[in-house]
Amino acid sequence: MDPLLNSIYNAQLTDEEFRRLSEFIYNESGIKMPPIKRIMLQSRLQKRLRELKMQTFKEYCDCVFSKAGQMSEIIHMLDVVSTNKTDFFREAVHFDFLTSDVLPSFHQNGTGNRVMKVWSAGCSSGEEPYTISIVLSDFAEKHPGFDFSILGTDLSTTILQKAVDAVYRIDRVEAIPLEMKKRHFLKSKDSVNQTVKLAPHIRKKVRFARLNFVDSTYDVGEMFDVVFCRNVLIYFDRPTQERVITKLCSRLKPGGYFFLGHSESIMNMDVPLVQVKPTIFKRV
């Protein structure tokens, strides 16, 4: 093995380096890095050492905490440490409720040409906002006059580019009904590297932007009828979770719906939400 690569693969985080980096990551993104995640952090940051041709984490820390590093490396580091696990139609009960309750109510009570606006906060590589676009497109086909737009935001610029590209391995859509795949996905002609791409009518309804949940305000430029923030808050401590939900709700219209992941809760939080069903809430 190349001596440089060998030294990178063997690079170890000292206690002090881990403390500095974990505190910095928490302050910059709200993501918790307890001692149990030390090996994970070390492994993921070794990718940055390889790209920067650095041999030790001391070199990397000197870079991150330098003035130049503050300008250039922070986004790359947060890209590496953020977790991006998602699937199409994940926690399908939420999309069932969207179809059975939220969409009919919005369409019946809508006035003029009002467009339903949905925010997928923590959208990862795009499976969630594109699933929403599929569900809303199917509803729009049966209900003339209904229209919608979707915003997907995430911390990671790398993962957002994957969302914009909208190309996925064929196995990522195996669980989706064939009839739905035929209408909303385009299959690649490459028989070896089989992929699918979301059809233009699905992609055009979704736009993407970078957003950091620890920002003081969420400058997304509009108010939303529905907010999805699922399986993101589990990486934050309780005070950060409450602050994030409060800021998300500041962009949610009164009466609008808020969806959380099934492993998340707002119990004992001072937030302007009332529960409709487990992990489904309305803005009061």
C-alpha positions as CSV (number, residue, x, y, z in Angstrom):
1,M,0.0,0.0,0.0
2,D,1.1,3.6,-0.7
3,P,2.8,4.9,2.5
4,L,0.6,8.0,2.5
5,L,-2.6,5.9,2.3
6,N,-1.3,3.5,4.9
7,S,-0.8,6.4,7.4
8,I,-4.2,7.8,6.6
9,Y,-6.0,4.4,7.2
10,N,-4.1,4.1,10.5
11,A,-4.8,7.6,11.6
12,Q,-6.4,7.7,15.1
13,L,-8.5,10.4,16.8
14,T,-7.0,11.4,20.2
15,D,-9.4,12.1,23.0
16,E,-8.8,15.8,22.7
17,E,-9.2,15.8,18.9
18,F,-12.5,13.9,19.2
19,R,-13.7,16.4,21.9
20,R,-12.9,19.4,19.8
21,L,-14.5,18.0,16.6
22,S,-17.6,16.6,18.3
23,E,-18.3,19.9,20.1
24,F,-17.7,21.8,16.8
25,I,-20.1,19.4,14.9
26,Y,-22.7,19.9,17.6
27,N,-22.4,23.7,17.5
28,E,-22.5,23.8,13.7
29,S,-25.2,21.3,13.0
30,G,-26.9,20.2,16.2
31,I,-25.8,16.6,15.5
32,K,-24.8,14.8,18.7
33,M,-21.4,13.0,18.7
34,P,-21.3,11.0,22.0
35,P,-18.2,8.9,22.7
36,I,-19.9,5.8,21.4
37,K,-19.7,7.4,17.9
38,R,-16.0,8.0,18.0
39,I,-15.0,5.1,15.7
40,M,-17.7,6.1,13.2
41,L,-16.5,9.7,13.2
42,Q,-12.9,8.6,12.8
43,S,-13.8,6.3,9.9
44,R,-15.9,8.9,8.0
45,L,-13.3,11.7,8.5
46,Q,-10.6,9.4,7.1
47,K,-12.3,10.1,3.7
48,R,-11.5,13.8,4.1
49,L,-7.9,13.0,5.1
50,R,-7.5,11.0,1.9
51,E,-9.0,13.8,-0.3
52,L,-6.9,16.5,1.4
53,K,-3.8,14.2,1.5
54,M,-3.3,14.6,5.2
55,Q,-1.7,11.9,7.3
56,T,-3.0,12.8,10.8
57,F,-6.1,14.2,12.5
58,K,-4.0,16.9,14.0
59,E,-3.4,18.2,10.5
60,Y,-7.1,18.0,9.8
61,C,-8.1,19.8,13.1
62,D,-5.5,22.5,12.3
63,C,-7.3,22.9,8.9
64,V,-10.8,22.9,10.3
65,F,-10.2,25.4,13.0
66,S,-8.1,27.8,10.8
67,K,-9.7,30.8,9.2
68,A,-9.4,29.2,5.7
69,G,-10.8,26.0,7.0
70,Q,-13.8,27.7,8.4
71,M,-14.5,29.0,4.9
72,S,-13.8,25.9,2.9
73,E,-13.9,22.7,5.0
74,I,-17.0,22.9,7.2
75,I,-19.5,22.0,4.5
76,H,-17.4,19.0,3.4
77,M,-17.0,17.8,7.0
78,L,-20.7,18.1,7.7
79,D,-21.4,16.3,4.4
80,V,-19.3,13.4,5.6
81,V,-20.7,13.1,9.2
82,S,-24.4,13.6,8.4
83,T,-26.5,10.4,8.1
84,N,-28.6,9.9,5.1
85,K,-30.9,6.8,5.4
86,T,-34.1,7.0,3.5
87,D,-36.5,5.0,1.2
88,F,-39.4,5.6,-1.2
89,F,-42.7,5.3,0.7
90,R,-40.9,5.0,4.0
91,E,-43.5,4.8,6.9
92,A,-46.3,4.4,4.3
93,V,-49.0,5.2,6.8
94,H,-48.2,8.9,6.5
95,F,-48.8,8.8,2.7
96,D,-52.0,6.9,3.3
97,F,-53.2,9.7,5.6
98,L,-52.1,12.3,3.1
99,T,-54.3,10.6,0.5
100,S,-57.3,9.8,2.6
101,D,-57.5,13.0,4.8
102,V,-55.2,15.8,4.0
103,L,-55.5,16.1,0.2
104,P,-59.4,15.8,0.0
105,S,-59.8,18.3,2.8
106,F,-57.4,20.8,1.2
107,H,-59.0,20.4,-2.3
108,Q,-62.6,20.8,-1.0
109,N,-61.8,23.8,1.2
110,G,-59.3,25.4,-1.2
111,T,-60.2,28.8,-2.7
112,G,-59.3,30.0,-6.2
113,N,-56.0,28.7,-7.5
114,R,-54.3,28.1,-4.2
115,V,-51.4,25.7,-4.6
116,M,-50.6,23.1,-1.8
117,K,-47.1,23.7,-0.6
118,V,-45.2,20.9,1.1
119,W,-41.8,21.0,2.8
120,S,-39.6,17.9,3.2
121,A,-37.1,19.1,5.8
122,G,-34.2,16.8,6.0
123,C,-34.9,15.3,2.5
124,S,-31.7,13.4,2.2
125,S,-31.2,12.0,-1.4
126,G,-34.7,12.9,-2.5
127,E,-36.8,9.7,-1.9
128,E,-39.2,11.5,0.5
129,P,-40.0,14.6,-1.6
130,Y,-40.3,12.5,-4.7
131,T,-42.7,10.1,-3.0
132,I,-44.8,13.1,-1.9
133,S,-44.7,14.3,-5.5
134,I,-45.9,10.9,-6.8
135,V,-48.8,10.8,-4.2
136,L,-49.8,14.4,-5.0
137,S,-49.5,13.8,-8.8
138,D,-51.8,10.8,-8.6
139,F,-54.3,12.9,-6.6
140,A,-54.1,15.7,-9.2
141,E,-54.9,13.4,-12.0
142,K,-58.3,12.6,-10.5
143,H,-59.0,16.1,-9.2
144,P,-58.8,18.9,-11.9
145,G,-57.7,22.2,-10.5
146,F,-55.5,20.8,-7.8
147,D,-51.9,21.9,-7.9
148,F,-48.8,21.6,-5.6
149,S,-45.2,22.5,-5.1
150,I,-42.6,20.8,-2.9
151,L,-39.4,22.0,-1.2
152,G,-36.7,19.6,-0.1
153,T,-33.9,20.8,2.2
154,D,-30.9,19.1,3.7
155,L,-27.6,20.0,5.4
156,S,-25.5,18.0,3.0
157,T,-24.7,19.5,-0.4
158,T,-23.4,16.2,-1.7
159,I,-26.7,14.4,-0.9
160,L,-28.7,17.3,-2.3
161,Q,-27.0,16.9,-5.6
162,K,-28.0,13.2,-5.6
163,A,-31.6,14.4,-5.0
164,V,-31.4,16.9,-7.9
165,D,-30.1,14.1,-10.2
166,A,-33.0,11.9,-9.2
167,V,-31.2,8.7,-10.3
168,Y,-31.5,5.6,-8.2
169,R,-30.4,2.0,-8.3
170,I,-33.1,-0.3,-9.6
171,D,-33.3,-2.2,-6.2
172,R,-34.3,1.1,-4.5
173,V,-37.7,0.9,-6.2
174,E,-38.4,-2.8,-6.0
175,A,-41.2,-2.4,-3.4
176,I,-43.1,0.2,-5.5
177,P,-46.0,-1.3,-7.5
178,L,-45.1,-1.9,-11.2
179,E,-48.0,0.2,-12.5
180,M,-46.7,3.2,-10.5
181,K,-43.2,2.7,-11.6
182,K,-44.3,2.7,-15.3
183,R,-46.0,6.0,-14.8
184,H,-43.5,7.9,-12.7
185,F,-40.0,6.4,-13.4
186,L,-37.8,6.1,-16.5
187,K,-35.6,2.9,-16.7
188,S,-32.0,3.2,-17.9
189,K,-31.0,1.2,-21.0
190,D,-27.8,0.0,-19.3
191,S,-28.3,-3.7,-18.6
192,V,-25.3,-3.9,-16.3
193,N,-25.7,-0.8,-14.1
194,Q,-29.5,-0.7,-13.9
195,T,-30.9,2.5,-12.6
196,V,-34.2,4.5,-12.7
197,K,-34.8,8.2,-12.9
198,L,-37.9,10.1,-11.8
199,A,-40.0,11.2,-14.7
200,P,-40.0,15.0,-15.6
201,H,-43.6,15.5,-14.4
202,I,-42.5,14.4,-10.9
203,R,-39.1,16.2,-10.8
204,K,-40.5,19.5,-12.0
205,K,-42.7,19.8,-8.9
206,V,-39.7,19.6,-6.5
207,R,-37.0,22.1,-5.8
208,F,-34.1,21.7,-3.4
209,A,-32.1,24.0,-1.2
210,R,-29.5,23.7,1.6
211,L,-30.6,24.4,5.1
212,N,-28.9,23.9,8.5
213,F,-31.3,23.2,11.4
214,V,-29.2,25.2,13.8
215,D,-29.6,28.4,11.8
216,S,-31.4,31.1,13.8
217,T,-34.2,31.4,11.3
218,Y,-35.3,29.3,8.3
219,D,-35.3,31.5,5.3
220,V,-37.4,29.4,2.9
221,G,-39.4,32.3,1.6
222,E,-42.9,30.9,2.0
223,M,-45.4,29.3,4.3
224,F,-46.3,25.6,4.0
225,D,-49.5,23.6,4.2
226,V,-47.6,20.4,5.1
227,V,-44.2,19.8,6.7
228,F,-42.4,16.4,6.8
229,C,-39.5,16.2,9.3
230,R,-39.0,12.5,9.8
231,N,-36.1,10.5,11.3
232,V,-33.9,13.6,11.5
233,L,-34.5,14.8,15.1
234,I,-33.2,11.6,16.5
235,Y,-29.7,12.9,15.9
236,F,-30.3,16.0,18.1
237,D,-30.6,16.4,21.9
238,R,-34.0,17.3,23.4
239,P,-33.5,21.1,23.6
240,T,-32.3,21.2,20.0
241,Q,-35.3,19.1,18.9
242,E,-37.7,21.6,20.5
243,R,-36.0,24.6,18.9
244,V,-36.0,22.9,15.5
245,I,-39.7,22.0,15.6
246,T,-40.6,25.5,16.8
247,K,-38.8,27.1,13.9
248,L,-40.3,24.6,11.4
249,C,-43.7,25.4,12.8
250,S,-43.0,29.1,12.2
251,R,-43.2,28.3,8.5
252,L,-46.3,26.1,8.8
253,K,-49.7,27.6,8.2
254,P,-52.3,27.4,11.1
255,G,-54.2,24.2,10.6
256,G,-51.3,22.8,8.5
257,Y,-50.1,19.2,9.1
258,F,-46.7,18.2,10.6
259,F,-45.3,14.6,10.2
260,L,-42.6,13.2,12.5
261,G,-40.8,9.9,12.2
262,H,-42.2,6.9,14.1
263,S,-39.3,6.9,16.5
264,E,-39.7,10.6,17.4
265,S,-42.0,12.4,19.9
266,I,-43.0,15.9,21.0
267,M,-44.0,14.8,24.4
268,N,-43.5,17.5,27.1
269,M,-42.3,20.0,24.4
270,D,-43.6,23.5,24.2
271,V,-44.5,23.5,20.5
272,P,-47.6,24.8,18.7
273,L,-48.8,21.3,17.6
274,V,-51.7,19.1,18.5
275,Q,-51.7,15.4,17.8
276,V,-54.1,14.0,15.2
277,K,-52.7,10.5,15.1
278,P,-49.4,8.9,16.2
279,T,-46.6,11.1,14.7
280,I,-49.2,13.2,12.8
281,F,-49.9,16.7,14.1
282,K,-51.7,19.9,13.2
283,R,-50.5,23.5,13.8
284,V,-52.7,25.2,16.4
